C-alpha cells in the first residue's frame, strides 16, 4: 500500500472572471457551479439569486456565459431550450417532446411530468462541461472555441438508453406495464427495497409470508426496473407489506440480506444537508511535472486516454461523454466481457442499452481479482490521463488500486471515483439510484403535491451522477494542466440528488412549499394522445376540454388563444421522425439508435 500524499483542495477556475446573461432558468446553475469551481463574478442582486425557472413567466430563449482572464482567450457558451422552430420553449415542453414524460410515466401507466427541472439541470451541467473542455483545449495549445448546448439535447441524452432499447431488433425481456415501488408497511411507512441477489429477494418475501408464486413472478420486473422504468409486481406483494409492521419488514430485510429504506421528506433532508459541493477536487503535491500537450485538435480531449472500470450507468456514462469530447476510452471488463453486453433487447447481438453508454470504447478483459490482473490495471493506468471507476466503497483500496497506489506508476493521473454516497451520509443504505432517491427526498420532489411520494423509476440519479462525474473529471484535468499535479475527483449520486432538489429546498427556506402544486406538469389528454402546455400556460390551457380533439387540432386551438404547448412523445421510436428533432437521431454501426452529442464547438 502506498503512503498517503500531501493533498489540498483546489479550484480549476481561480483567476477567471464569469459573465452571464439570459433567463435564470438557463444560467442559474451554470453560474453556481462555475463559482464553486473558482470563477469570480460581480455580486448578484439579491432578487436574482438562486432562481431557476418560474412557472407562469415567459423566458428568453437563450443564455450567454463567458469566462475570461488569467491568460485564457474568451471561453464562451450559449445554451438554449431548443431549435426556435420546434415549439419547445421551457422545461415542460422539453420533457414532453424528448420522451422524459413518457419514461417517467411508465410506472403510472400514462405520461407524467417530473416536478423537478431535470432537463434544465442536465443542460446546465453539460454547459459547464463544455466550458471546462474548451478551457482545457486552450490550455493544451488549442484555440478558443465557442460551445453551444441545449435543454432538448440534454433531454435526449437522459432517455438515450430507453430510446436505444425501443429501436432494438427484439422486444423487451420484461413487460412494460404500470406498477412498481414504493411499498407500504402496515403503519403507512412508504419504503424502497433493494437487492441485487435473487436469493435475498426470495428470502425477504418468504420471511413476510408472501405467496410463493408472487415471489417468483415479482423478481423479473424488479430486476429489470432499472432498464424498463416500470415494475408490474403481483398485487400480492403490496398486500403482503401492508399486512406487516415496519419493524417486521426491517427484520426481514436484515435476515435476508436485502435492504429497505423509508422515503424521507425534503424537510428531513434539509435538516441534515452539509451544504457541500456535488464533487470534490484535491491535488497531490508529488510528481510536479506538466503532462504532455499534444497538438490542438477539433475535439478538446483528443489525445487524452481515459481508463474506465465502470458498471451499470454512472461511470460508463461519464466515460462515454469524455469519449464524445475526443478522449480515447479504454474499458476494463471481466474475463468473458461485460455480462451487460448480453442484456436484452439487442441490436446485432449486442445490448442496445449497453451500446448507448459504451459504443466506441476499446475493451480490455482483465481479472482484477488476480495479482496479474491488478498489475495489468496498473500498467494501463501508467499510460492513462484519467482512471475512472464506480466500484463499491473500499474495493479499490482492497485491490491495491486506490489513488495512492496508482500515483506510484502515474503521479499526474486524474483519479476519479463516482460513488453512491461519497462517504457524506453515515449509516446510508446501498448506494443505488432508487435507494438514494428514497433517502434524500427526491421521491417527494419529483411529484406534485397531489401525488404520493415515489422515486421515479427513470434512472434520474444514475444519469445526473454520470454528468456530474464528467464535470468533475474535466475540472480535474484542467487543474492538472494548470498545475502539473495529479488530482483526485469524487462525485456521487448523493451530489446528484442534492443538485436536483436544491430549488425545492430554497423554496421551503423562503416560506414557500417545497413541493409543486396539484397537477403540476400533468399532460392533457386528446383524442389520439397527449399534449403538454408550457409551464406559463398550464393554468389557462387546463380550462379547455381537448379530449375530443386530435392532438394537432388541440395544439392549434391553444395557439389561437395565445397558449404554447407541444405534443407528448409517448413512443420513443417516434423520435426518429419527429420534426422537432429533424436529423438528430441516428443509428450506430450495430443499428442501435444514437442521440446527438449534447454540445457543439465552433
C-alpha positions in Angstrom: 0.0 0.0 0.0 1.4 3.4 -1.0 1.9 6.0 1.7 -0.5 9.0 1.7 0.5 12.1 -0.2 0.1 15.7 0.8 -3.2 16.9 -0.7 -5.0 20.2 -1.0 -8.4 21.3 -2.2 -8.1 23.2 -5.5 -10.4 25.1 -7.9 -9.7 25.0 -11.6 -11.2 28.4 -12.4 -9.3 30.5 -9.9 -8.3 33.7 -11.6 -11.1 33.6 -14.2 -14.0 36.1 -14.4 -17.6 35.0 -15.2 -20.2 37.0 -17.1 -23.6 35.6 -17.9 -26.9 36.9 -19.3 -30.2 35.4 -20.1 -33.0 33.7 -18.2 -32.1 32.5 -14.7 -33.6 29.1 -15.5 -30.8 28.6 -18.0 -27.9 30.5 -16.3 -28.5 30.0 -12.6 -27.0 26.6 -12.0 -24.2 27.2 -14.6 -23.1 30.2 -12.7 -23.4 28.4 -9.4 -21.1 25.6 -10.5 -18.6 27.9 -12.1 -18.4 29.9 -8.9 -17.9 26.7 -6.9 -15.0 25.9 -9.3 -13.4 29.3 -8.6 -14.7 31.7 -11.2 -15.4 35.2 -9.8 -18.3 37.4 -10.7 -19.9 40.6 -9.7 -22.3 40.2 -6.8 -25.8 39.3 -8.0 -28.8 41.4 -7.0 -30.5 39.7 -4.1 -33.7 39.2 -6.0 -32.0 37.2 -8.8 -30.0 34.8 -6.7 -30.8 31.1 -6.9 -33.7 31.4 -9.3 -34.0 28.7 -11.9 -37.4 28.6 -13.6 -40.5 30.4 -12.7 -43.7 28.7 -13.9 -46.1 31.4 -15.1 -43.4 33.7 -16.6 -42.1 33.5 -20.1 -38.3 33.5 -20.5 -36.0 34.5 -23.3 -34.9 31.5 -25.5 -31.1 31.6 -24.9 -28.4 32.5 -22.4 -24.8 33.5 -22.8 -21.9 32.6 -20.5 -18.3 33.8 -20.8 -15.1 33.0 -18.8 -12.1 35.3 -19.3 -8.8 36.1 -17.7 -5.6 34.5 -16.4 -4.1 34.1 -19.9 -7.1 32.3 -21.5 -8.9 33.6 -24.5 -12.6 34.3 -24.0 -14.3 31.0 -23.4 -18.0 31.4 -24.4 -21.0 29.2 -24.2 -24.6 29.6 -25.5 -27.4 27.5 -24.0 -30.9 27.4 -25.5 -34.1 25.4 -24.9 -34.2 24.0 -28.4 -34.3 25.0 -32.1 -36.6 28.0 -32.2 -38.8 26.4 -34.8 -39.5 23.3 -32.6 -42.0 25.0 -30.3 -40.0 23.7 -27.3 -39.7 26.7 -25.0 -39.3 25.6 -21.4 -38.8 22.6 -19.1 -42.3 21.2 -19.5 -42.1 21.2 -23.3 -38.6 19.7 -23.3 -39.8 16.9 -21.0 -42.8 16.3 -23.2 -41.0 16.3 -26.6 -37.9 14.3 -25.7 -39.8 11.4 -24.0 -38.9 12.2 -20.4 -42.6 12.3 -19.6 -43.2 9.0 -21.3 -40.4 7.2 -19.4 -41.2 8.8 -16.0 -44.9 8.0 -16.5 -44.4 4.3 -17.2 -44.9 3.4 -13.5 -48.3 5.2 -13.6 -49.4 3.9 -17.0 -49.5 7.3 -18.7 -47.1 10.2 -19.3 -46.3 12.3 -16.3 -44.0 15.4 -16.0 -41.2 15.5 -13.5 -41.8 18.2 -10.9 -38.1 18.9 -10.8 -36.3 20.8 -13.7 -34.4 17.7 -14.8 -33.6 18.7 -18.4 -32.7 22.2 -17.4 -30.4 20.9 -14.7 -28.7 18.4 -17.1 -28.3 21.2 -19.7 -26.6 23.4 -17.1 -24.1 20.7 -16.1 -23.4 20.0 -19.8 -22.8 23.7 -20.4 -20.2 23.7 -17.6 -18.7 20.6 -19.1 -18.4 22.4 -22.4 -16.8 25.4 -20.9 -14.3 23.3 -18.9 -13.5 21.3 -22.0 -12.9 24.5 -24.1 -10.6 25.9 -21.4 -8.7 22.5 -21.3 -8.3 22.7 -25.1 -6.9 26.2 -24.8 -4.5 25.1 -22.0 -3.3 22.3 -24.3 -2.5 24.7 -27.1 -5.7 24.9 -29.0 -7.7 28.0 -30.0 -10.7 29.3 -28.1 -13.9 27.6 -29.2 -17.4 28.7 -28.5 -19.6 25.9 -27.1 -23.3 25.5 -27.6 -25.7 23.3 -25.7 -29.5 23.0 -25.4 -32.0 21.6 -23.0 -33.7 19.4 -25.6 -30.3 17.6 -26.3 -29.9 17.1 -22.6 -33.3 15.6 -22.6 -32.5 13.2 -25.4 -29.3 12.2 -23.6 -31.2 11.4 -20.5 -33.5 8.9 -22.3 -30.8 7.6 -24.7 -30.8 4.1 -23.1 -34.6 3.8 -23.3 -34.6 5.1 -26.9 -31.9 2.5 -27.8 -33.9 -0.3 -26.4 -37.0 0.8 -28.3 -35.1 0.7 -31.6 -33.6 -2.7 -31.0 -34.0 -5.8 -33.1 -36.1 -7.5 -30.5 -38.6 -6.7 -27.8 -38.1 -6.1 -24.1 -37.3 -9.0 -21.8 -39.7 -7.8 -19.2 -43.2 -6.4 -19.5 -43.7 -2.7 -20.0 -46.8 -2.1 -17.8 -47.8 0.2 -14.9 -46.6 -0.7 -11.4 -43.7 -0.5 -9.1 -42.4 0.6 -5.8 -42.6 2.1 -3.2 -44.1 -0.5 -0.9 -46.2 0.5 2.1 -46.0 -1.0 5.6 -48.9 -1.5 7.9 -48.3 1.7 9.7 -48.2 3.7 6.4 -44.5 3.9 6.0 -43.5 4.1 2.4 -40.3 2.3 1.6 -37.9 1.2 -1.1 -36.5 -2.3 -1.3 -33.1 -3.1 -2.9 -31.2 -6.3 -3.5 -29.1 -7.5 -6.5 -29.5 -11.1 -5.4 -32.5 -13.3 -6.3 -31.9 -15.4 -3.2 -32.1 -12.4 -0.9 -35.3 -11.3 -2.8 -36.9 -14.6 -2.2 -35.8 -14.8 1.4 -37.1 -11.4 2.2 -40.6 -12.2 0.9 -40.7 -15.7 2.4 -39.9 -14.1 5.8 -43.0 -12.0 5.4 -45.2 -15.0 4.3 -45.7 -13.7 0.7 -47.3 -16.3 -1.7 -44.6 -18.3 -3.5 -46.0 -17.6 -7.0 -46.0 -13.9 -6.3 -42.3 -14.1 -5.2 -41.3 -15.9 -8.3 -43.3 -13.6 -10.6 -42.1 -10.4 -8.9 -38.3 -11.0 -9.3 -38.1 -10.3 -13.1 -39.9 -6.9 -13.1 -37.9 -6.0 -10.0 -34.6 -7.0 -11.6 -35.4 -5.1 -14.9 -36.9 -2.0 -13.4 -33.7 -0.1 -13.9 -33.9 -0.9 -17.6 -37.7 -0.5 -18.2 -38.7 2.3 -15.8 -41.6 0.2 -14.5 -42.1 -2.8 -12.3 -45.6 -4.5 -12.6 -45.4 -6.6 -9.5 -48.1 -9.0 -8.4 -50.5 -7.1 -6.2 -50.0 -9.8 -3.6 -46.6 -8.3 -2.8 -48.1 -4.9 -2.0 -50.8 -6.7 0.0 -48.1 -8.6 2.0 -46.2 -5.5 3.1 -49.4 -3.7 4.1 -50.2 -6.5 6.5 -46.8 -6.2 8.2 -45.3 -3.7 10.7 -42.4 -1.6 9.7 -40.3 -3.3 12.4 -41.0 -6.7 11.0 -40.2 -5.5 7.5 -36.8 -4.2 8.7 -36.2 -7.5 10.4 -37.0 -9.4 7.2 -34.5 -7.3 5.3 -31.8 -7.8 8.0 -32.1 -11.6 8.0 -32.4 -11.9 4.2 -29.6 -9.7 3.1 -31.9 -7.3 1.3 -32.1 -3.6 2.3 -35.1 -1.3 2.9 -35.2 2.5 3.1 -38.1 4.6 4.2 -38.9 7.5 1.9 -37.5 10.6 3.6 -39.1 14.0 3.2 -37.4 17.1 1.7 -37.7 18.7 5.2 -35.8 15.7 6.7 -33.1 16.0 4.0 -32.8 19.8 4.5 -32.2 19.3 8.2 -29.1 17.2 7.6 -27.6 18.7 4.4 -24.0 19.7 4.8 -24.0 22.3 2.1 -21.2 20.5 0.2 -20.5 20.9 -3.5 -21.6 18.0 -5.7 -18.0 16.9 -6.2 -14.6 17.3 -4.5 -11.3 18.1 -6.2 -8.0 17.6 -4.5 -4.5 17.9 -6.0 -1.4 16.0 -4.8 2.0 17.6 -4.3 4.2 14.8 -5.6 5.1 14.4 -9.2 5.0 18.1 -10.3 5.7 17.7 -14.0 3.5 19.1 -16.6 1.7 16.5 -18.7 2.4 16.4 -22.4 0.2 18.6 -24.6 -0.5 17.1 -28.0 -1.3 19.3 -30.9 -4.6 21.0 -30.9 -7.5 19.0 -32.5 -11.1 19.5 -33.4 -12.3 17.9 -30.1 -10.8 19.3 -27.0 -9.9 16.0 -25.3 -8.3 14.4 -28.4 -5.0 12.7 -27.5 -6.0 12.0 -23.9 -6.7 8.5 -22.6 -9.4 7.5 -20.1 -9.2 4.2 -18.4 -12.7 3.2 -17.2 -13.6 0.4 -14.7 -17.3 1.1 -14.6 -20.5 -0.8 -14.3 -24.2 -0.1 -14.9 -24.8 3.6 -15.8 -22.9 6.2 -13.7 -19.3 5.7 -14.5 -19.9 4.3 -18.1 -21.9 7.4 -19.0 -19.2 9.7 -17.6 -16.6 7.9 -19.7 -18.9 7.9 -22.7 -19.2 11.7 -22.6 -15.4 12.1 -22.2 -15.1 10.0 -25.3 -17.6 12.2 -27.2 -15.3 15.1 -26.3 -12.4 13.4 -28.0 -10.7 11.1 -25.4 -9.7 7.6 -26.2 -11.6 5.4 -23.7 -10.3 2.0 -22.6 -12.9 0.0 -20.7 -11.8 -2.7 -18.2 -14.2 -5.7 -18.4 -14.1 -9.0 -16.6 -12.9 -12.2 -18.4 -15.5 -13.1 -21.0 -16.6 -9.4 -21.3 -19.2 -7.3 -19.5 -22.2 -9.5 -18.9 -24.5 -6.5 -19.6 -23.4 -6.7 -23.2 -26.0 -9.5 -23.5 -28.8 -7.8 -21.7 -31.9 -7.7 -24.0 -33.1 -6.1 -26.2 -30.2 -6.4 -28.6 -29.0 -4.8 -31.9 -26.8 -7.1 -34.0 -26.4 -9.3 -30.9 -25.3 -6.6 -28.5 -27.4 -5.0 -25.9 -28.9 -1.8 -27.2 -28.8 -0.2 -23.8 -25.1 -1.2 -23.4 -24.3 0.4 -26.7 -25.9 3.7 -25.6 -23.2 4.0 -23.0 -20.3 2.1 -24.3 -20.1 2.4 -28.1 -16.7 3.4 -29.4 -14.8 2.3 -26.4 -11.9 -0.1 -26.5 -12.5 -3.1 -24.2 -9.7 -4.9 -22.3 -10.6 -8.1 -20.4 -8.8 -8.2 -17.0 -9.3 -10.4 -14.0 -8.9 -7.8 -11.3 -9.1 -10.5 -8.6 -5.8 -11.9 -9.6 -2.4 -10.3 -8.9 -1.6 -10.5 -12.6 -4.8 -8.7 -13.5 -4.1 -5.9 -11.0 -0.6 -5.4 -12.4 -2.3 -5.1 -15.8 -4.5 -2.3 -14.5 -1.5 -0.5 -13.0 0.3 -0.8 -16.4 -2.7 0.6 -18.2 -3.1 3.4 -15.6 0.6 4.3 -16.1 -0.2 5.4 -19.7 -3.6 7.0 -19.0 -4.6 10.5 -18.2 -7.7 9.5 -16.2 -8.7 6.4 -14.2 -12.4 6.4 -13.6 -14.4 3.8 -11.6 -17.6 3.3 -9.5 -16.6 0.2 -7.6 -18.2 -0.4 -4.2 -16.8 1.6 -1.3 -13.4 0.2 -0.2 -12.9 -2.1 -3.1 -10.2 0.0 -4.8 -8.1 0.0 -1.6 -8.7 -3.7 -1.1 -7.4 -4.3 -4.6 -4.4 -2.1 -4.2 -5.8 0.2 -6.9 -6.7 3.3 -4.9 -5.4 6.8 -5.8 -2.2 6.5 -3.8 -1.4 3.1 -5.3 -1.8 4.3 -8.9 0.1 7.5 -8.2 3.2 5.3 -7.8 3.1 4.5 -11.5 1.5 7.8 -12.7 1.9 10.8 -10.4 -0.1 13.1 -12.6 -3.1 10.8 -13.1 -6.6 12.2 -12.6 -8.2 9.6 -10.3 -12.0 9.8 -10.5 -14.4 7.9 -8.2 -18.1 8.2 -8.9 -19.9 6.7 -5.9 -23.3 6.5 -4.3 -22.8 8.5 -1.1 -19.2 9.9 -1.2 -19.0 8.9 2.5 -21.1 12.0 3.3 -24.0 10.3 5.0 -23.3 7.9 7.9 -25.5 4.8 8.0 -26.7 5.3 4.4 -28.2 2.3 2.7 -27.0 0.7 -0.6 -25.9 3.5 -2.9 -28.2 2.6 -5.9 -30.3 5.1 -7.8 -33.7 4.3 -6.2 -32.4 4.0 -2.7 -30.6 7.4 -2.9 -33.9 8.9 -4.3 -35.8 7.4 -1.3 -33.2 8.6 1.3 -32.8 12.1 0.0 -36.4 13.3 -0.6 -36.2 13.0 -4.4 -39.2 10.8 -4.3 -41.2 13.7 -2.9 -39.6 16.4 -5.1 -40.3 14.7 -8.5 -44.1 14.5 -7.8 -46.6 17.3 -7.3 -48.4 17.8 -4.0 -51.5 15.7 -5.0 -49.4 12.6 -5.7 -47.9 10.3 -3.0 -44.1 10.4 -2.9 -42.5 7.8 -5.0 -39.0 7.7 -6.6 -39.1 7.9 -10.3 -38.2 4.6 -12.0 -36.4 6.5 -14.7 -32.7 6.4 -13.6 -32.6 10.1 -12.8 -29.6 10.0 -10.4 -27.5 7.5 -12.3 -27.7 9.8 -15.3 -27.2 13.0 -13.4 -24.5 11.3 -11.4 -22.7 10.4 -14.6 -23.0 14.0 -15.8 -21.5 15.3 -12.6 -18.8 12.7 -12.9 -17.8 14.0 -16.3 -17.9 17.6 -14.9 -15.6 16.6 -12.1 -13.1 14.8 -14.4 -12.9 17.8 -16.7 -12.3 20.1 -13.7 -9.5 17.7 -12.6 -7.9 17.7 -16.0 -7.9 21.5 -16.1 -6.3 21.6 -12.6 -3.7 19.1 -13.8 -3.0 21.1 -16.9 -2.6 24.4 -14.9 -0.5 23.0 -12.1 1.2 19.9 -13.4 0.0 17.9 -10.4 -2.0 14.7 -10.0 -5.6 15.2 -9.0 -8.4 13.1 -7.3 -12.0 13.9 -8.0 -15.0 12.5 -6.3 -18.7 12.7 -7.3 -21.8 10.8 -6.2 -25.5 10.1 -6.6 -26.0 12.0 -3.3 -24.5 15.1 -5.1 -26.9 14.5 -8.0 -29.8 14.3 -5.6 -28.8 17.5 -3.9 -28.4 19.4 -7.2 -31.9 18.2 -8.3 -33.7 19.1 -5.0 -31.9 22.4 -4.3 -34.6 24.6 -5.8 -37.2 22.8 -3.7 -35.1 23.4 -0.6 -34.7 27.1 -1.4 -38.5 27.5 -1.9 -39.1 25.9 1.5 -36.4 28.1 3.1 -38.1 31.2 2.0 -41.5 30.2 3.2 -42.9 28.5 0.1 -43.8 24.9 -0.5 -41.0 22.5 -1.3 -43.4 20.5 -3.5 -45.0 21.8 -6.7 -48.8 22.4 -6.7 -51.5 19.9 -7.6 -51.5 18.9 -11.2 -48.1 20.4 -11.9 -46.8 19.4 -15.4 -49.6 16.9 -15.9 -50.2 16.5 -19.6 -53.7 17.0 -21.1 -55.4 14.1 -22.9 -56.5 14.5 -26.5 -58.5 12.1 -28.7 -55.3 10.5 -30.0 -52.6 11.3 -27.5 -51.4 13.9 -25.1 -50.2 17.5 -25.1 -48.1 19.4 -22.5 -48.6 23.1 -22.0 -45.6 25.3 -21.2 -45.4 26.0 -17.5 -46.5 29.6 -18.1 -49.6 28.4 -20.0 -50.7 25.4 -17.9 -53.4 27.0 -15.8 -55.1 28.6 -18.8 -54.7 25.5 -21.0 -56.3 23.3 -18.3 -59.6 25.2 -18.7 -60.1 23.7 -22.2 -61.6 20.3 -22.8 -59.4 18.8 -25.5 -60.4 15.2 -25.2 -62.5 15.1 -28.4 -59.8 16.9 -30.5 -56.9 15.3 -32.3 -53.5 16.4 -31.0 -52.8 18.8 -33.9 -56.3 20.4 -33.5 -55.8 20.8 -29.8 -52.4 22.5 -30.3 -54.0 24.8 -32.9 -56.8 25.8 -30.6 -54.4 26.6 -27.8 -52.1 28.5 -30.1 -55.1 30.6 -31.4 -55.7 31.6 -27.8 -52.0 32.6 -27.3 -51.0 29.5 -25.4 -48.0 27.4 -26.1 -48.0 23.6 -25.8 -46.4 20.7 -27.6 -47.3 17.1 -28.3 -46.1 14.5 -25.7 -43.9 11.8 -27.2 -45.4 8.5 -25.9 -43.5 6.1 -28.1 -39.7 6.8 -28.2 -39.5 5.2 -31.6 -41.3 8.2 -33.0 -38.3 10.5 -32.1 -36.5 9.2 -35.3 -39.0 11.0 -37.5 -40.1 13.8 -35.2 -39.8 17.2 -37.0 -38.9 18.8 -33.7 -35.6 16.8 -33.8 -35.1 16.7 -37.6 -31.9 14.7 -38.4 -30.8 14.5 -34.7 -31.4 10.8 -34.1 -29.0 8.4 -36.0 -28.1 4.8 -35.8 -24.6 3.4 -34.9 -22.8 0.6 -36.8 -24.8 -2.0 -34.9 -28.1 -0.4 -35.9 -28.9 1.0 -32.4 -30.4 4.4 -32.1 -27.9 7.1 -31.1 -28.7 10.6 -29.8 -26.6 13.6 -30.9 -23.6 15.0 -29.0 -25.0 17.4 -26.3 -22.5 20.2 -27.2 -21.0 21.6 -30.4 -17.8 23.6 -30.6 -17.1 26.3 -33.2 
